[in-house]
Amino acid sequence: MANFPAPPSPRTRVRRLPERGAYDRDTVYAILDAAFLCHVGFCSEQGPVVIPTAYGRRGDLVFLHGSAASHMLRSLERGVEVCLTVTLLDGLVLARSVFHHSMNYRSVMVFGRAEVVSEEAAKLAALEVITNQIAPGRWSEARPPDARELKATLVLALPLQEASAKIRTGPPKDEAADYGLPVWAGVIPARTQFAAPEPDPRLPAGIPASASALSRTSPRWQAARRTGSGRRAGTGALPRSRRK
Ligand SMILES: Cc1cc2nc3c(=O)[nH]c(=O)nc-3n(C[C@H](O)[C@H](O)[C@H](O)COP(=O)(O)OP(=O)(O)OC[C@H]3O[C@@H](n4cnc5c(N)ncnc54)[C@H](O)[C@@H]3O)c2cc1C
């Protein structure tokens, strides 16, 4: 791997508040594994575009998927440079002065070019990664894609070669003179929480509850999302064209 995890490349080195930057695999992967939504930015023929979409990580690859007709995926398929970001909001930071208001967060930026995953087994494995990152264990509960569905789905792999994390934690940082002001200051913690699963009205009687659906509401998952301790970093299989 060229630049990741360390040292940072010229474009991944955090310049603004550099003490909040991190470039090691454990930090970057923990943030990537605690989420499943990202924003993919790239220059399309119509100009800059940023698309929110789902993803899954395995090893040093981030997988994206969607309709084979998707504008984003077709652009990425052509090998355009992308910047993928993931943001976890951990809290609102209310300072004594408006100027010093902030947020606690964990975020990641990944730069690179994605490659198409075309080999059927690799494509299915990538879809399994995405599915299970969104709803752990769901792949083994639901019907797998058939040949028609697989053909209609484009899967891309973005290598984790150039990435940075940025993290803010803790209370507000006010001007020394402002600490005496009679203004409330502190942090309002933010948590993403799923509520109890709502069964489809067309669900026949006798179908047991989904372990995958329940896992999203479990205290264990909520804690893992908070700390980013969901999964261990591993080494993913590369698409064929990168196995050189
Ligand atoms: C939830 C949230 C809210 C924010 N709100 C604001 C706001 O209101 N105003 C504001 O100015 N900034 C905000 N930031 C911080 C913002 O993301 C940038 O870090 C900051 O604006 C500095 O931008 P820059 O272009 O000067 O970064 P630079 O430090 O010049 O960026 C250089 C490189 O550092 C890395 N980097 C920079 N920022 C991040 C990041 N957030 N995550 C991972 N890698 C990063 C990238 O690799 C980037 O190419 C917020 C961040 C988050 C996650």
The ligand as a Gaussian input file, in Angstrom:
#p B3LYP/6-31G(d) Opt

LIG

0 1
 C      -19.844000      16.626000      11.909000
 C      -18.785000      17.622000      11.464000
 C      -19.063000      18.967000      11.458000
 C      -18.107000      19.908000      11.060000
 N      -18.440000      21.223000      11.014000
 C      -17.540000      22.122000      10.533000
 C      -17.896000      23.492000      10.352000
 O      -19.029000      23.912000      10.610000
 N      -16.953000      24.335000       9.859000
 C      -15.713000      23.894000       9.530000
 O      -14.889000      24.700000       9.061000
 N      -15.356000      22.609000       9.683000
 C      -16.238000      21.712000      10.167000
 N      -15.872000      20.398000      10.297000
 C      -14.482000      20.037000      10.038000
 C      -14.258000      19.832000       8.538000
 O      -14.597000      18.483000       8.216000
 C      -12.806000      20.091000       8.129000
 O      -11.952000      19.243000       8.853000
 C      -12.395000      21.537000       8.368000
 O      -13.345000      22.420000       7.793000
 C      -11.031000      21.825000       7.774000
 O      -11.154000      21.832000       6.375000
 P       -9.865000      22.077000       5.491000
 O      -10.275000      21.980000       4.055000
 O       -9.152000      23.300000       5.951000
 O       -9.046000      20.772000       5.877000
 P       -7.501000      20.384000       5.763000
 O       -7.007000      20.212000       7.108000
 O       -6.813000      21.379000       4.831000
 O       -7.692000      19.028000       4.983000
 C       -6.548000      18.328000       4.528000
 C       -6.849000      16.859000       4.563000
 O       -7.131000      16.494000       5.902000
 C       -8.094000      15.456000       5.930000
 N       -9.339000      15.912000       6.611000
 C       -9.801000      17.163000       6.758000
 N      -10.970000      17.166000       7.411000
 C      -11.251000      15.869000       7.674000
 C      -12.330000      15.232000       8.312000
 N      -13.366000      15.915000       8.841000
 N      -12.300000      13.890000       8.413000
 C      -11.276000      13.166000       7.903000
 N      -10.235000      13.733000       7.284000
 C      -10.212000      15.070000       7.178000
 C       -8.412000      15.125000       4.476000
 O       -7.600000      14.060000       4.028000
 C       -8.069000      16.415000       3.766000
 O       -7.812000      16.229000       2.412000
 C      -16.817000      19.456000      10.682000
 C      -16.544000      18.092000      10.675000
 C      -17.515000      17.168000      11.033000
 C      -17.186000      15.710000      10.978000

